Amino acid sequence: RNACELGLADRFETLESDWFAKVSGRYHVIAANPPYILSRDIGNLQDEVRDFDPHLALDGGADGLGPYRIIAAEATRFLEAECRVAVEIGHTQRNEVTDIFLAAGYRLSGMFCDLGGNDRVLVFERANP
């Protein structure tokens, strides 16, 4: 819906997949809002978050970083040269997520904060396309 409202529908594709299982082709941008909450912290979430969102959309595994490891390892197969991966992060995960992507051959090219001033989105480019 947002792509239509912004006039981008003809240049935008959404895909529901178990990570990259149904992905094919090459893209200029891959954007992801992966689950990033530690498994042990799910029960401590505010009721409106815990009870509204599917568990699968919240649980990032034991350290909250598992999904980022998958994205960093596999996204390069689907990226055009000099393109970007943008990921939403938990507000304390900037350094850990950055380290995962750096180790996979990316460089940090941007960071955006949420309305509360917390780190929220990291943007990476392939270091050597």
Secondary structure as GFF3:
##gff-version 3
##sequence-region A 1 129
A	DSSP	alpha_helix	2	5	.	.	.	ID=ss1
A	DSSP	three_ten_helix	9	11	.	.	.	ID=ss2
A	DSSP	beta_strand	27	32	.	.	.	ID=ss3
A	DSSP	three_ten_helix	39	44	.	.	.	ID=ss4
A	DSSP	alpha_helix	47	50	.	.	.	ID=ss5
A	DSSP	alpha_helix	55	58	.	.	.	ID=ss6
A	DSSP	alpha_helix	66	74	.	.	.	ID=ss7
A	DSSP	three_ten_helix	75	78	.	.	.	ID=ss8
A	DSSP	beta_strand	79	88	.	.	.	ID=ss9
A	DSSP	alpha_helix	94	103	.	.	.	ID=ss10
A	DSSP	beta_strand	106	113	.	.	.	ID=ss11
A	DSSP	beta_strand	119	126	.	.	.	ID=ss12
###
